[in-house]
Amino acid sequence: RSDAGVAISCARTCAEGTWMNVQINLTILRDPAERRKYADAANEALKIVQEKAQNSLQAIIDELGL
């Protein structure tokens, strides 16, 4: 279970780092509509990963009785 928890945390961290990279790179896009499209997609992807990670980590904590 601890290995799964660590893997989940690593995946979430990877997604957060990728989101930051997207935010930085959005500044090179000149078209505001295109910039918004990619920003929205990145925000949604990050939200999904964070929610799934939180739910999975909570399931591990519950299973461990903590």
Accessible surface in RSA format (square Angstrom, percent):
REM  Atomic radii and reference values for relative SASA: ProtOr
REM  Chains: A
REM  Algorithm: Lee & Richards
REM  Probe-radius: 1.40
REM  Slices: 20
REM RES _ NUM      All-atoms   Total-Side   Main-Chain    Non-polar    All polar
REM                ABS   REL    ABS   REL    ABS   REL    ABS   REL    ABS   REL
RES ARG A   1   154.52  64.9 113.18  57.7  41.34  98.4  27.13  37.1 127.39  77.2
RES SER A   2    85.28  72.1  73.42  98.0  11.86  27.3  51.83 110.4  33.46  46.9
RES ASP A   3   119.33  83.6 113.14 112.6   6.20  14.7  36.74  86.5  82.60  82.4
RES ALA A   4    48.76  44.8  38.92  60.1   9.85  22.4  46.95  66.1   1.81   4.8
RES GLY A   5    10.29  12.7   0.00   N/A  10.29  12.7   9.94  27.3   0.35   0.8
RES VAL A   6    95.15  62.6  92.33  83.6   2.82   6.8  94.58  82.2   0.57   1.5
RES ALA A   7    59.10  54.3  48.80  75.3  10.30  23.4  55.43  78.1   3.67   9.7
RES ILE A   8    35.63  20.3  32.62  24.3   3.01   7.3  35.45  25.5   0.18   0.5
RES SER A   9    37.30  31.5  36.97  49.3   0.32   0.7  23.31  49.6  13.98  19.6
RES CYS A  10    77.04  58.3  69.11  77.1   7.93  18.6  27.91  70.7  49.13  53.0
RES ALA A  11    58.44  53.7  47.66  73.6  10.78  24.5  54.50  76.8   3.94  10.4
RES ARG A  12    62.69  26.3  62.49  31.9   0.19   0.5   7.93  10.8  54.76  33.2
RES THR A  13    86.70  61.7  84.64  85.8   2.06   4.9  63.53  85.3  23.18  35.0
RES CYS A  14    86.09  65.1  74.35  82.9  11.74  27.6  26.36  66.8  59.73  64.4
RES ALA A  15    22.48  20.7  12.28  18.9  10.20  23.2  19.30  27.2   3.18   8.4
RES GLU A  16    48.54  27.9  48.54  36.7   0.00   0.0  12.84  24.8  35.69  29.1
RES GLY A  17    35.10  43.3   0.00   N/A  35.10  43.3  28.55  78.3   6.55  14.7
RES THR A  18    78.86  56.1  73.42  74.4   5.45  13.0  58.39  78.4  20.47  30.9
RES TRP A  19    78.32  31.4  75.39  36.5   2.93   6.9  77.43  41.3   0.89   1.4
RES MET A  20   105.31  54.5 103.96  68.8   1.36   3.2  68.01  57.8  37.30  49.4
RES ASN A  21    83.26  57.4  81.30  78.6   1.96   4.7  15.03  36.2  68.22  65.9
RES VAL A  22    42.88  28.2  41.33  37.4   1.54   3.7  42.60  37.0   0.28   0.8
RES GLN A  23    51.13  28.6  42.66  31.2   8.48  20.2  22.44  47.8  28.69  21.8
RES ILE A  24   120.01  68.3 114.19  85.1   5.83  14.0 118.76  85.5   1.25   3.4
RES ASN A  25    71.25  49.1  68.87  66.6   2.38   5.7  20.14  48.5  51.11  49.4
RES LEU A  26    15.30   8.5  14.54  10.4   0.76   1.9  15.05  10.6   0.24   0.7
RES THR A  27   108.02  76.8  80.13  81.2  27.88  66.5  69.29  93.1  38.73  58.5
RES ILE A  28   133.00  75.7 109.38  81.5  23.62  56.9 116.32  83.8  16.68  45.3
RES LEU A  29    45.23  25.2  42.52  30.4   2.72   6.8  43.82  30.8   1.41   3.8
RES ARG A  30   226.95  95.3 201.36 102.6  25.59  60.9  80.19 109.6 146.75  88.9
RES ASP A  31    72.80  51.0  66.50  66.2   6.31  14.9  27.24  64.1  45.56  45.4
RES PRO A  32    88.85  64.8  84.49  77.0   4.35  15.8  84.79  70.0   4.06  25.3
RES ALA A  33    72.16  66.3  57.01  88.0  15.14  34.5  65.60  92.4   6.56  17.4
RES GLU A  34    65.17  37.4  60.81  46.0   4.36  10.4  10.94  21.2  54.23  44.3
RES ARG A  35    79.79  33.5  79.79  40.7   0.00   0.0  22.97  31.4  56.82  34.4
RES ARG A  36   139.35  58.5 137.32  70.0   2.04   4.8  55.77  76.2  83.58  50.7
RES LYS A  37   120.63  58.8 111.54  68.4   9.09  21.6  74.54  67.1  46.08  49.1
RES TYR A  38    97.68  45.6  95.98  54.6   1.70   4.4  61.98  46.6  35.70  44.0
RES ALA A  39     7.79   7.2   7.79  12.0   0.00   0.0   7.79  11.0   0.00   0.0
RES ASP A  40    68.64  48.1  62.89  62.6   5.75  13.6  27.69  65.2  40.95  40.8
RES ALA A  41    59.23  54.5  45.62  70.4  13.60  30.9  54.80  77.2   4.43  11.7
RES ALA A  42    15.64  14.4   5.79   8.9   9.85  22.4  13.65  19.2   1.99   5.3
RES ASN A  43    62.42  43.0  56.46  54.6   5.96  14.3  24.76  59.6  37.66  36.4
RES GLU A  44    90.23  51.8  88.04  66.6   2.19   5.2  42.44  82.1  47.79  39.0
RES ALA A  45    54.46  50.1  48.89  75.5   5.57  12.7  53.84  75.8   0.62   1.6
RES LEU A  46    23.95  13.3  21.37  15.3   2.58   6.5  23.30  16.4   0.65   1.8
RES LYS A  47   111.67  54.5 109.38  67.1   2.29   5.5  58.09  52.3  53.58  57.1
RES ILE A  48    73.93  42.1  73.23  54.6   0.69   1.7  73.91  53.2   0.02   0.1
RES VAL A  49    49.08  32.3  46.93  42.5   2.14   5.2  48.54  42.2   0.53   1.4
RES GLN A  50    67.61  37.8  64.79  47.4   2.82   6.7  17.17  36.5  50.45  38.3
RES GLU A  51    87.33  50.1  83.07  62.8   4.26  10.2  38.51  74.5  48.82  39.9
RES LYS A  52   135.81  66.3 133.37  81.8   2.44   5.8  81.04  72.9  54.77  58.3
RES ALA A  53     6.80   6.3   3.05   4.7   3.75   8.5   6.16   8.7   0.65   1.7
RES GLN A  54    95.14  53.2  95.14  69.5   0.00   0.0  41.86  89.1  53.28  40.4
RES ASN A  55   102.18  70.5  94.10  90.9   8.08  19.5  27.11  65.2  75.07  72.6
RES SER A  56    44.87  37.9  37.80  50.4   7.07  16.3  14.15  30.1  30.72  43.0
RES LEU A  57    31.03  17.3  30.72  22.0   0.31   0.8  30.72  21.6   0.31   0.8
RES GLN A  58    74.96  41.9  74.94  54.8   0.02   0.0  34.63  73.7  40.32  30.6
RES ALA A  59    58.15  53.5  48.57  74.9   9.59  21.8  54.25  76.4   3.90  10.3
RES ILE A  60    24.97  14.2  24.68  18.4   0.28   0.7  24.92  17.9   0.05   0.1
RES ILE A  61    68.70  39.1  68.70  51.2   0.00   0.0  68.70  49.5   0.00   0.0
RES ASP A  62    90.23  63.2  70.13  69.8  20.09  47.5  31.08  73.2  59.14  59.0
RES GLU A  63   115.03  66.0  79.92  60.5  35.11  83.6  39.68  76.8  75.34  61.5
RES LEU A  64    78.07  43.5  50.52  36.1  27.54  69.2  55.10  38.7  22.96  61.8
RES GLY A  65    65.77  81.1   0.00   N/A  65.77  81.1  33.46  91.8  32.31  72.4
RES LEU A  66   152.79  85.1  98.01  70.1  54.78 137.7 128.22  90.1  24.56  66.1
END  Absolute sums over single chains surface
CHAIN  1 A     4934.9       4314.8        620.0       2929.2       2005.7
END  Absolute sums over all chains
TOTAL          4934.9       4314.8        620.0       2929.2       2005.7
